[in-house]
Amino acid sequence: MAGTLLLLQRAGAEIHMWNLANGYCGTAQHSREEIIRLRAAEAEASARLVGATSHPSLFDDLGIFYDAPSLARVSAVVREIRPTIILTQSPQDYMEDHQNTCRLLVTAAFSHGMRNFVTQPPRPTWEGALAIYHALPHGLQDGLGQPVRPDFTVDIASTLAEKRAMLACHRSQKEWLDVSQGMDAYLEEMAAMSASVGRLAGGLAYAEGWRRHSKLGFAAPDFNPLETLLKGKCHAASAE
């Protein structure tokens, strides 16, 4: 998501970054306390590199559930930020943490103006339109191996170097991927996936693909702030 996030920042947006899970399962060598500390420091370094506000994790790995206590905690942070745009995971992905993160953020956004829904800790509601955009899942397919195609793509060639630098901050994740999934050279994997999405846009060098969440309950039918801010960078995805 970082390429699009950086373009939004260049267009004047204040940007925030948030990993809901603390990463404690993602290691073959560190203790629980060590890996949680490392993952938090890496996330903060990545955000600091580009001037983003970083928010601390709330849950353990494999501990993100779509339930009332989790929703109350996630909703509190959303009400603190008061976003106009939310970039989040695909509803279909290869792991439940990603899918539940998506569900929690969508409902937290939907309830941002509901005075009788109490967050934990309590935070005031606010009125205002917001838009949610879903990134493509890793591997560009769902958990059953079916392709997931974007509604539109964003040309990120101008931000790829910064995106690469941000990803490089997550060194412990790279080590875990090497052991668990054989993903050596994860920075090259990111660039290759961005190039694959670029081809869906008819020949862009690098792109990120997005699906637009329904506007019902969130905003007027013509409210589309991402494409408004990134005019000239958004391209229709190919049907092929």
N, C-alpha and C positions, 0 to 999 in steps of 0.2 A: 504493500500500500504506500510505501514511502515516496515513490516517485510522484504520485498524484498529490500526496500530502505536501510535499515541498513546492509544487507548482501553486497550490492554494496559498501557501505562505507568501510566495512571491507576488501573488495577486492581492495581498493585504490581509489574509486571514491569520488569526491567532491559532496556533496549532497545539494540540495535546496528544500525548501518547500514553497508552495504558495496556499493560499485560495483566489480565485477570488472574492467571495462575502464577505461582512462585517458582516453578521449574524444579522442584525438589526431586522429582523422579528422573530427571534428565541428566544422569551422570553414571559412570561406571567406576568412579574413583573417589569422589568427595563424600563427606558425611552430609547428612540432611542440613545441618546448620551452615556448613561451608558452601554448599551449592546454592542455598537460598540467598546467602550474602553475595555470592558471586553474580548470580542472575540479576539481583536488584541493582548492583553496581554497574553491570553491563548495560542494563536498560536505561539507567540514568545517564551514563556516558553517551549512549546513542542519541538520546533526546537533547542533551547539552550540546552536542556537536552541531545541531541545527537550530538551537534556540527554542526548542519545544518544551512545554510543561509536562513533566513526567508524573504519573500517579502510581502509588504503590499497589502491589498485588493484594487481592483479598482472599484467595483460595489456594489450597494445595492442588498440585496436578491430580487429575482424576477425581477432583472434588468440586468441580463446577456443575451444579445441578440446577435445573429449572424448577425452583421451589420458592415458597413465600419468603423465607429468611434471606435467601440469596438475592432475590429480586429487591427486597427492601434495602440491602446494602449497595447494590449496583445503582439503584435509583437515586440514592443519596448523592453519589458522585456525579451522576448526570445532571441533577438539579444544581449542584455546585458549579459545574462548567457552563451550563446553559448553552449547549451547542446549536448552531444553525445547520451544520452538516455532521453526520456520523458516518465514518467509514468502518465497516465491520466485516466479520467473516461471512462466508457463504452459508446459507441454510443447509446445504448438503456438503459434507466434507468427509474425510476419511477417519476422523476421530470425534468422539462425543464432546470433549472439552471445547472444541471449536464451534460445534453446532449449538451447544448450550450457551456459549458466550454470545452468539448471534441472537438467540431467543431472548436472553436476559436483556440485552441492549435494546432490542426492538420494543419490548414491553415497558422497559424503563422510560424510553422516549415517548411511548404512547401515553403514559400516565403522568407526564411532567406537569400537567395543569390540573390534576385531580386532587383537590384539597383534602378529601377524606382518605386518600391513600397515604399512609404515614411511612416515611423512609426510616432507615436505621443507620446513623443517627437522624433525627428529624431535620428536614430541610424544607424551606418554603417552596411552593410551586411557582411557576412562571408561565406567562402566556406568550405565544409566539410560534411561528411556523418552523418546522425543521424537516430535513430530508435525510433519508438513510440510503446508503449505497453499499451493495455487497460485493466484496472482492471475489475473484475466482479462487477455488480451492487449490491447494498444492497439487501439482500434477495435472491440473485443468480437468479433473474428473471427480465424480462423487464416490461414495464408499463402495458402490457396486461396479465401479469402473466405467460408468457412462460419462461421455463428454459433457462438460458444463460450459456453455457458450455465453459470452457477454452480450448485453444490450448495446453497449458502446465501448470504445477504447479511448485511452488517453495517451498521447504521445509523450513519453518520459525520457527521450534521448538527452534532453538538456539537464536532467537531474539524475541520470544513471550513476555518475561518479559519486555523487553525494549519497545516493541510496546504497551503493556498494560500501562506502566508508561507514555508514550507519550499521549495516549488517555485520561488518568486520568487527564491530565492538562486541558482538555476542560470541566470544571465543569459546566459552564452555558449551554452548549449543553446538558449535562446529565439532568439538571433540565428541559429544554425545552422538551426533549424527554419523560420524565416522564409524563408531562402534555398533550402533543399533541399526542403521539403515544403509551403511556403505556409501554415504554421500560425501566422499572426499571432494575437495574443491567446491564447497557449498556456494562460494561467491560466483563461480562459473555457472553453477546450476541456476542461480537466480537470474543471471544475464541470459542464459539460454531460454528460460521460461519467458522472460520479457520479450525476447526475440520471437518466440512462438506466437505470443499474443500480438506482436506487431504485424505478423503475417496475416492475422485475421482482419486487420484494418487495411489490408490492401497494399502492404509493402512498407510499413513503418519499420525503422531499425529496432526500436524498443518501445513497448507499450504495456500498460496495465489495463485489464478488462474489468468492467463494472456492470452490475445489474441493479436497476433502480427499484427500491421497495415501493409498494403501493402508496399513493398519496392519501388514501382514505384515512381520516382521523389524525393526519399530521399537518396537512397544508392544502392550499388551493391547487387545482389541477395544473396550473401553469407555473407552479413554484419548482424551480430546478436550479438551485444555486451553484452546484458544481459546474454544470455546463455554462451557466451565465458567467462565472468567474474565469473559467478556462476556455473561453471562446477562442476557436482556432486550434486548440489542442485536442478537442474531442472529435472522434470519428465513428461513424456507424460501423458495426462489425459485419464482416462478410458472412453471407449465408452458407458459404462452402465449408 
